Amino acid sequence: MNDTVDDPNMNPRNVAETLRRAIGERYLTYALSTIMNRALPDARDGLKPVHRRILYAMRRLRLSSTGGFLKSAKISGDTMGDFHPHGDMAIYDAMARLAQDFTIRYPLVDGQGNFGNIDGDNPAASRYTEARMTIMAEALLQGLDEDAVDYRPNYDGRLEEPIVLPASYPNLLANGSSGIAVGMATNIPPHNIGELIDACLHLIKSPNAADETLLNHVPGPDFPTGGVIVEPRANIAQAYATGRGSIRLRAKWEVEDLGRGMWQAVVTEIPYQVQKSKLVERLAELIQTKKVPILADIRDESAEDIRMVLEPKTKNVDPDVLMNMLFRNSDLEIRFSLNMNVLIDGVTPKVCSLKEVLRAFLDFRRDVLCRRSRHRMEKIDHRLEVLEGLIIAFLNLDRVIDIIRYDEDPKAALMREDWSRKIARATSEADYVSPAKVSGEEFGLTEVQTEAILNMRLRSLRKLEEMELVAERDKLMEERAGLEDLLASEELQWKTISSELREVKKAFTKGLERGARLTTFAEAGEAEEVPLEAMIEREPITVVCSQMGWIRAMKGHIDLGSELKFKDGDGPRFIFHAETTDRLLVFGSNGRFYTLSAANLPGGRGMGEPLRLMVDLPNEAQIIDIFSHVPDRKLLVASSAGDGFLVPEADVLAQTRTGRQVLNVRDDVVAKVCKPVQGDAVAVVGENRKVLVFMLDELPEMGRGKGVRLQKYKDGGLSDITTFTLADGLSWKDPAGRTRTETDLSEWIAKRATAGRMAPRGFPRNNTFT
C-alpha cells in the first residue's frame, strides 16, 4: 500500500481547518439551499421549485386544461426523474395540494379522484388519481416558448428547466404560500385576483402610491374557505405596510328558527387551514368538560358544503353570547399570522410589504414583455427574410426553375445570381432593408432564402401566391414597427401590461365560478361578560369532599347525615348543599383561595376526582375549608400564629387554576381558619384554651396581607375563631353535643391582641366553637 495515502499529512484530500469554520460553512450552504430551493417562494411567479417543476413537467406531458387526464403517478414520476430528484411522495403531496380548492384559492391542478378533503383526510395513492392543468396554471406558463424567461440545466444536465415561470398574474398573493426555512419562515395568505390586478393597475398609474391607498383595492385576504375577517382596518394596513402581522378570522354562521322560540346556530364556513373533523372534536370536548355550559350538542351535517349545527342548552341564551364563547374557546376563530418573506429576483430573501410584492411582479412582467417582444421581432425578421426571397423567386420564376433543373449546385447558383432587374419592383414600396443587402450580398439570395426556395412545393407556384406573400410581408413589417415602438417607449410598455392585466381580470373573475370574493368583513364587537348563572341550568346538588381531597357533586339536596361511600382509608370531611350555578371557594393552608364552578364537578356516581387536579393546590398544602361563594359577604381569615383580618369575599375570587394569594404566611406559620362574618363581635380561642372576645370593628379590612394580632400567646398558637352578635351571646357545643350559650362575657371581653382568660366550663376539649 502507498505510504503517502496512509499519511494524513500527505493525502491531498485532507484539508486542515477549524471546526467552527468547517461547520459554519457547511451549515450556511445547507441553509442557503433550503431557503432558495425549497422553503421560500419566488416573488415573480409565487412558486417554490417543486411546484414550478410539477407544472413544467405537466406541460411537457401536454396536460392542458381542455385535454385528457393522466395518472398522478406518471406526473410525479416524470417530475422526479427529470427535474426534482426527491421522494415521489413529497412531489405527489405538493401536487395534491395544488388541486385542493379548500387549500388553494385558485387551484393550479385539476384533479380527478380523491385528493383529500377539509376534514384532513389524505389523498388516495398516486396510482388511483389523475390530473391535468387548470387555466390558471396555463396562464403561469404562457410565454415559455417565446424566450420570456431564462432556462438552466436540470440536476443531471440532460434537460433544461425554466428558472421562473412567466406568470401573467400575481400568483404569490393570489394563492399565498407558507414554508419554514433555516432561521426564517413565510406565511402569505391568498387574495382575490381581481382586487390584486386593480392594485397593480393603480401602481402602474401611480408608481409612488402610498401603502394605505392599496387597501382601497385589496382590503384584505380572500381565503378559499370563506369566513369573516374581524381584524380592524388599521391593523390590516399596518401588516401590509410592514409585511408582518396577524389577522383574526372567524367562521361564518347563521341562526335557524325552529319555531316555538327554539333556535340553532349553523356554521356554513370555517376558518382557513382548520380541519373540520378536529374542530368538531374540540366542540364536543367543550360540551363534555362543560367549558361552554350553554352548548348542548354539535352535529356535523356537512356534505359538499359545510354545515355544522350547534344546539344551545336553553332557548333563553342569546345566539351572539353562545358564538362569542365558542370563538374564544375553539378554532371557530383563529389568528392567521402574516409574514411576507419572499425571494426577490429568486435570490434575496426579504420581508416585503404588499406594495413591494406587487412592484416585484410588475417589474417582472415588464421584463417578460420586452423579452417576448424581442423574440417576436427575431421571428418576424426571419420570416421577412424568407418572404423577400420567395417574392424574388416568384418574380423570376422561370430562371429559378431553370437553375434548379440544370445547375449542378442550385443552392450556390441561387446565391450567386444577380436578381437586380426585378428586385426593385418587389421592394419599391417597402422600407424594410434586406438582410442580404446588410450582409454585403447586394443582389444574391441568402442561405435562409435559398433553403426556403429549394424546400418550396411545386403546388405553391401559383400567381396568387405572390399577392399573399406581399400582403403577409406588409403585415409583418407593420407589426415589427409596432414592436420597435413598444421596446423604445416605457409608457407604451406599461400601457400594454395594463391591457394584458385587464384581460386576465376579465377571464378569471367573470369567467370562473370562484372569481368573486369569498371572505367577508365584519366588526368583532365587544364580547359581553355573561354571568355564570345565565349559562348554566340551575339544579340543586350536594357537594362532598373527602378527607383525602376527592370531590364530587351528588344530584339533589340529600340528607347531610346520610352514609356515603368513600375509598378505603378515606372518609367524609366537607358536605354541604349548593346549586350548579354556584362558584365554590377553596381555602388552602398556604393562604390562597381557589375558585371552582359547581357545574364542572364530577358526578356523584363514583368517588369523584382529586381536587388537586382541578386547581394548582401544592401537595404540602392542606384544604382548610370549602364553601359556596356569596356576593357582598365578608370573610375572617386567620393564621396559626394568631394574625388575621377581614376580606370582602368578592376580592378572593380567582380567575385561574393557580388561585389568589390573600393571607400571607411563611416559615412554619400556616393558614388556619376562614369564617364568614356574622354579628359584631369576634371570639378567639388558643391552643392554651384561653378565650378572648373583642369587637369586630377592631379588625382591619384588607385585600391581602399578614393581618393584625388577634390574640397574644406565650406558647402554642390559634386554635379557632368565630364571629357572633354580642347581644345574643357566644354559643358552642359541649362534649355531649348540646348547644350552650354564654351571654355574660364580661370576663372574656378585652382589647384585641391580649391573652384572654381560660375558657368557660363545658367548653369543648378540641378548642373549637363548632
N, C-alpha and C positions, 0 to 999 in steps of 0.2 A: 504493500500500500504506500502511496505517496506521502512522505512525511510532511510536505507543505500543507496537505489537506488536513492532517491531524492537528497541526499547529494553528490555534485560533488567530495568532498574530499574522500568519502568512496567508490566511484564507481571504481572498478579495471580497467575499460576500459579507464578512464581518465588519461592521462599522461601529465605532465607539461613539456613543453619545449619552447624555444624561438621561435618566429615567423620566424626569419631568418633561424634558423636551420631546422625547420619543412618544410618550403617552399623549402629550398635548397636541402634537402634530397629527397623530393618527385619529385622535378624537375629533379634532377640528375637521379633518377630511370626512369623517363619518357624519358629523353634524351638517356640513355643507351639502353633502349628498342627500341627507334626509330632508333638509329644507327645500332644496331646489328640485329634487327628483321624486318626491313622494308626498310631502305633507301640505305645502303651501300652493295655492292656485296662482296661475298667471293672470295679471290684471287685464291682459289683452283679450283672451278668449275665455277666461274664467274656469279653465280646466286644469286638472292635475295630469301628469304624464300618462297614468294608467287610463284615464277617461279619453284622453286625446288619442291614444293608440288604439283603444277599442273602436272608436268611431272611424279612424282611418282604416283599420282592418275591415270593418263592415263596408266601407266604401269600396275597397279593393275587391270585396266579395259581391259588389253590386247589389247590396240590400237596400234599395231605395224605398221610400215611403209608399210607393204605389206598386212595388214588386212583391215577390213572394217572400215567405219566411224561411229561415234556415235554423237548424238545430243550434242551440246555445253552446253546446259542446264544441262544435266546429268553429264558432266565432271565438270562443275563449282559447281554443287550441291554436288557431292561426295567430291570434294576438300574442300568445305566449311564445310560439315558435319563431315568429318573425320580428317582433318589436319589444315585447315585455317579458324577459326571462325570469319570471317569478312563478309562484304557485297558481295553478289553473283555478283553484277555488277562490283565491283572492281576486283574480280577474273576473270570475263569474259573479262574485258578490258585488263588485263595483258595477258591473253591467246591470245586474238585477236592480240595484239602487237607482240607476238611470231610468228604469222602467216603472218605478213606483210613483203613482200620481199623488200619494199621500206624503211622499218624501221630497219629490222634485216638483217645483211649481210648474215647469214646462218640460215634461219627460222628453228625453232625447232618444230613448229606445222604445219601440212598440213591441211589447211582449205578448206572447201567446202561450197560455198555460199559467201555472201557479207561480207567481213572482212575489209571494209573501202578502201579508195584509197588515192592517193597522193594529191588530191585536198583538203583533210581534212574532207571528209565525214565520219561519224561514221559507225561502223559495224552494220549489222542488229541485231535484237534481238536474244538472245541465242537460242530461240526455233526454229529459222529458219535456223541456221547454223550447220554444222557438222565438226568434226575434228578428226585427228589421229596424231600420232607422225611421225616425219621425221627420216631419218637415222642419221642425226646429233644429234637428241635427244637420239636415241638409243645408240649412241656412248658415250653420257654422263652417261648413266645408266649402261653401260657394266661393270659387276663385282659385282653388288649388291648382287647376290646370292652366292658370294664367299668370304663373310666376308671382303670385300675391305674397308668398312667404318664402323664407329660406328652408332648405332641407339639410339634413345631416345623415351620416351613415347610421344604420341600426347597430345593435350591440355586436354583431359579428361581421359587419361590413358587407354583407351580401346585398342589402337593400338600402333604400333611403326612406326617411320619415320626416314629416314636417316638424319644425321646431315649435310652431304655434299655428293654430287654425285661423283662417281669415276672419271669421266671426262677424256676421253682418248685424248683430245686435249685442248689447252689453250683457252677455251671459253670466258674468261673475255676479252681478247684482240680481239678475232675473231669477237664477236658480240657487244662488247662495253657495256657500261652501263651508266645510269645517275640517279641521285637522290639527294634529299635535306633532310638532317638530321637536328639535332639541333646543330647549331654552326659550321656545316661543310657540304660540298656537294661533289659530284663526277660527273665527266663528261668524260667518256672514249670513244674515237672513235673506230669504228670497223676497223679490219685489215684483210689482206689476210692470210688465214690459211696456205697456202704453205710457205709464207715468214716467218710466225711465227715459223713453225716447223724447217725451215732452221736455224733460230736464236737459237732455242732450241738445235739443233744438234751442233751448233757452241759452245754454252755454255757447253755442255757435254764434248766436245773435249778440250775446253779451259775455265775452270771454272773462271779464273781471267781475262777474256777478257774485254777490255775497252768498255765503253758505245758507243764510236764512231764507233767501228767495227760492232756493231749490225745494224747500218744503212746500211751496205752493204747488209744485208739480209732483213731488214724491213725499206725501205726508207721513209715510211710514212703511214698514214691511208689509208684504201681502203673502201670507202663509198658505200653502196648499190645502191645509185642513181648515181654513177659515179662522173662526174665533173672533174675539173682540179685544182690541188693544185699548187699555185703560191708562196708559202712560201719558202724563201731561205733555203737551206740545213742546214746552220749553226743554224738557228732559230729552225728548227725541232730537230736537235741534242741537243740543249740546253733544249728544252721542254721534250724530252725523258730522259735526264740525271737528271733533277730536278723533273719531274712529273707534272710540271705546265708550261703553255704557251698557245699560240694560233696559229691557222693555217688558212691561207687565202685559201678559196675555191671558185672557180668560176664555172659558168655554162659553158658547152661545146657548142660551136656554130660553124656554118659554113656559107659560103656565097653561095647563089644560083644565078646563072646568068640567068636573064630573057630575055636577048637579047636587042639589040639596046642601050647598055650601062646601062640598068636598072638592079638592083640587089635587093635582100632582104636577111636579116640575119635570120637564122633559129636556134633556141635553141633546142638542142636534149637531153641535160642532165642538170638538175638544182641542186643546192647545197643541201646537206643533211639537212633534217628536215625543208625544206622550202615548204610550201603549195602552190601548183601551182595556185590555184584559187586566193589566196591573192596576189601572185606575179603578176598575170595578172591585178588584180585591181590596184596595185601600178603603173604598167607601164601605164595603162590607165589614172591614175591620173597625171602622169608626162606629158602626152600629153595634158590633159585638162588645167593644170596650166602652161604649156609652160616652165617647168623647163629644159626640153630637147627639144629645139625647132626643132631640125633636125629629130625628130621621128614623123612620120606621123600617123602610125596605128600599132596596135597589134592585132594579131588573134591567137586564140588557136585552132589548128587543131589536137590536141592530140587524139589518140585512145588508143591502148595498149601501145604504146610508147609515148615519149614526143616530141611534135612538136609545138613550138611557133614561129610564123612568125612575124618579125619586119620589117616594111616598112619605109625607110627613106623619108624625105620630098623632097629631091632632089638627083639626081644620082651623083652629084658632091661631095657629102660627102664621106670621107674615111670610110670604114666599121670599122676599128680599132678605129677611133675617136668616132663613134656612140657607140660602145660597151663599150669603156672606160668610157664614160659619164654615161651609164646605170649601169656599175659596181659601180660607185661612188654614184649613187642616188637610187639604188634599191637592193633587195636581190638576184640579179644575182651574187653578190659576198658577201660572209659572212665571218666572223671570227669565227671559231669553237674553243671555249675555252677548253683546255685540262687540266684536274685536276684528276690525277690518285690516288684518295683517296679510299683505299680498306681495307677490313678486313683481316689481316694476321692471318692464322690459325683459322679464324672465330671469333676472339676475339678482336684483337687490331686494331683500325683504324690507318692507316698510309698512307701518300702521298709517293708513291713508284715511282722509276724510271722504265724504261722499263726492265732493267736487273733484278731488284728486283722482278718484277711481274713474269717474266719468271722463275727465280730461285725458287720462291714460288711454281709455278706449277710443276717444275721438281722434287723438293723435295717431293711434294705430290704424284707424280707418282711413285717415288721410294718406298714410304711408302705403296701405293696401291699394287705395285708389290710384296713386301715382304709379305703383309697380304694375298694376293691371293695365293702365293706360299705355305705359311704355311697351309692355308685352304686346298689346294690341297694335301699336304702331309698327313694331317689328313684323308682325304678321301681315299688316297692310303693305309695308314696304316690299316684303317678299312677293305678295300677290300682285302688286303693281308691276314689279319687275317681270313676273311671268306674263301678265296681261300685255305689257309692251311688246314682248317677244311674240306672243300669239297674234297681236294685231299686225306686226311686221310680216309675220308668216302669211296671214290672210291677204295682205296687200301684194305679196309676192308669191302667191300660192304655186304657180307653175314652176318658178325657179326652185322653190323649196322641195317640190316633188321630184324635180329633176336631180337635185343634189342627193336626195335620199335614195333614189333608184340607182344612180350610176356612179356616184363617188365612192371610192374605197373607204374613206374615213369621213362619213357625213357629218359627224359632230364637229370635227376640226374645220371642215369646209364651211359649215354654217357660221362658225365663229369668225372665219376669215372674210366671209363675203361682204361686199360693200352694198348696203341697203339704203344708201343716202337718197336715191331718187324718189323713193316713195315714203320714207320715214317722216319727211316734212309734213305731208298731209295728215299723217296719223297723230302727230303731236303739235300741230299748229295751234290748236285751241287749248292746249294744256300748259299749265305752269310747272308740271312735275318734271324733274330732272332725271333722266335715265341713269340707272346705276352703271350701265355700260359706258356712258359718257364720263361719269365721275371716275370710273376706274381707268380711263385712258383709252379704251377701245371705242373710238368715236363712232364707227359705223358697224362694227361686228357685234354679234349676239353674245351675251354672257353664257357661262356654263349652265346656270339655272334656267335661262330662257331656252337654251338648246335642248336640255333634257326634257323640258315641258313640251317642246315641239315634237321631239322624237317619240315621246310617250303618248302623243295625241292619237285618238282613234280616227279611222277614216270616216266614220259616220258623222264626225263633228265638222267635217269640211263642208259647211254649207254657208251660203251668202248671209243668211240671217244671223249667223254666229258672230260676225264682225260687229253688228249693231249691239248685240248683247254684251260683248266684251267692252266696247266703248262705254256703254251705259254703266257697266259694273265698275270700270276704271274711274269714271267721273264720280260715282257714288263713294267709292273708297277714298278718293282724293279729298272729297268734301268731309268725310269722317276723319281723315287724317288731320285736316286743318283744324277741325274741332278739338281733336286730342292735343294738338300743339297749343292751342289757346288755353285748354284746361291745364296743361302742365306749366304754362307760363303765368297763370293767374291763381293766386291763393284764394281770392274771393270766389272765383268760379269753382274751385275745388270744394270749398265749404258749402256752396250752393248745391253742388252735385250730391255731397254727402247728406245734406238736409233732405233732398228729394228722395234719396235711397232710404233714409230712415223713415220718412213718411209712408213709403210703400210697405216697409216692414211692419210698421204700426197698423196699417190698414189690414194687412194679411193676418197678423197674429192677435189682434184684438177683436175685430169683427168676424174673422173667419174661423176662430177657434171657440169651442164650447166653453172653455175655462178662461176666455180672454178678459172678462170683466173682473173687477176687484172682488176677492173672496173674503178678505178680512176687513171688518168694520171698526169704527172708533166709537168710544163712549167715555164718559167720566166715571171714575170708580166710586165717587161719593164717599161720604163718611160712614164708616161701619158703626152701627149703633151698639152700645153695650146692652146686652139683653140680660135681665136678671135670671138667675138660675131657676127660680120658681116658674118663670114663664116658659121654660124649655122642658121641664120635667113634669110628668103627671104626678100629682100629689097622692101618695099612698102611705098608710101607716106601716112602720117597721119597728122591730126591736133589735137594737144594736147589742151584740155580745162580743166581748173581748176577753180572752183567757189570760191566765197568769203568765203564760209564755209569749203573749203578744199576738195570738191568732185572732183575727177579727172577721165577723160575718154579720149579715143582716137577715133576721127572720121576718117573714111576711106577717103583717098584722101586729097588734099590741098584745103580746102573750103575757101570761102571769109572770111577773118578775121573780117569783119564788119557785117557779116550776123547775123540774130537774132537766138538765140539758146534757148532751153527750160532748165529751172532750177527748183529746188524745191521751194515751196512757201517761201518767205522771203530770198531767195538766189539770187545771180546774178553772172555775169562773172567777173573774175579778171585777169587770165592769159590765153592767147590763142596765139598759135604760130604753125608754120609748122615744121614738123620733119619727120623722117623716122623710120620704125620699127627696123632698126639696130642701132639706136641712143641710147646712155645712157643719161638719164636725171639727172641733178643735182638740188637738192632742198636745199636751204639755209634757215636755221631757225634762229629765233631771239635769240636762245641760242648759236649761233656761230658755230653750227655743220652743216656739209654738208652730205646729204643723196643721195644715188645713186639708180636710178630705171632703169629697162630695158623698153624701149618703147614698145617692143613686148609683155610685160606682163601686159600692161594697159588694163583695161576693155573696151569692145567695146562701141561705141557711141550711140547705140540704146536706152539705158536707161540713167539714171542720173549719172552713174559711181559709184565709191566706194570711201569711205573716204581715203584720203592719209595717215592718221594716222594708218590705218590698214595694210598698206604696209611697213611702216617704223616706228621705235620707236621714233616718234616726241612727246615730252611731251605736255599735254593739255594746259599748260600755255605758251608754245612757239608758236609764230606766223610764218607763211610762209612768208619769205621776198622776195624770187624770185625762179623761176623755169625756166630752160633753157637747151638746148641741149649741151652736152659736145663736145668741140672742142679741139683736141690734140694740144699741143705746144702753147696754148693760156695762157695768164696770167690774173688774176683777181685782182681787187682792192676791198678789204673788209674794212669796217669801222664801228665803234660802235657809239652809240648815244652820247657818251662823246667826240667824235671828234678824236678818235685814230684809226689808220689803217695801212695797209701795203700791199705789193704785194705778191701774192702767185701763183706759177705755177698751172694751172688747173689740171694737171696730179696728183698733190700731194693731191688733195681734194677728189679723188675717194674713195668711201668706199666699203668694201667687205661684210659688214654685215648690218643688219637692224638697228643697233644702230648708224650707221653713223660714221663720223670722226670729232673730235673737231679741229677747225682751229683758230677761233677768240676767245680769252679768254675774258669772260665778267663775272662780279659779281655784287652783290648788285642790284641797280636799273638800271645799265647800260645794254643795250641790243644791239645785232647786228642790224645795221640799213640799210646798203647799201652793195650791191655786184654788181660790174660793170666790164664788160670785158675791158681790157686795149687797147685803140686805140690812137695813137699820142704820143706826147712828153711832154704834159702839163697836170696839174690837176687843176680843178676848184671846190671850196668848197663853199657852202652857208649854213649859220647857221640859227637857228630859229629867230635870231635877224636881218635877211635879209642882213647881211654883207657877201660880196663875197671876196674870196681870190684865187688868181691864182699863182701857183708856178710850177717849172719844175718837171717832173716825176722822174728824177734821184735822187731827194732828198728823195724819199721813199725807204726804205729797202725791200729786197725780203726775205720772211721768209716762213717756213712751218707751223708754229703755234706760237701764242703769242698774246700779247695785242696790239702790234704795237707802232707807234710813234705818237706824237701830230700832227694833221693836221691843226687845227685852234684853236685859243685861244678865250674863251668865258668868259664873266662875268656872264651872265645869260643864261639859256637855253642850247642847245646843237646843234649837227649837224642836218641839215635838208636834204641835198642832196649833192652828189658828182658826178663828171663825169671826163672823160679824153678826150682830143682832141689834134689836131695839132695846135700849136700856130700860125703858119703862116696863117692858114685858118680862124682863129678867133673862138670865142665862140658863139654857137647858142643856142637858146631856143624858145619856143612858147609863143607868147603873149596871153592875155586873149581872143582875137578874134580868136585864133587858127592859126595865121600866124607865119611862122618861121622868126625869126630875128637873125641877125649875127652881133656881135660886134668885129671888127678887131683891134681897138685901145684899148688894155687892159693895157696900162702902168699905169693907175690909180689904177688898182687892183693887179698888179703883185708885189709880195713881197716874202720874205722868208717864208718857211713853219713854222707853229706854231704861226704866227702873227694873229692879229684880223681881218684884211681886211677892205674894205670900203663898204659903202652902195651900194646895187645892182643898176645897171643902170636903167634908165627909161624904162618902158614897161616890166620889169621882172615879171614873173607870181606871183600872190599873194600867191600861195601854196608853194612857195620857192622850186621848183623843176626845173630841166633843161629839163624835157620831158613833 
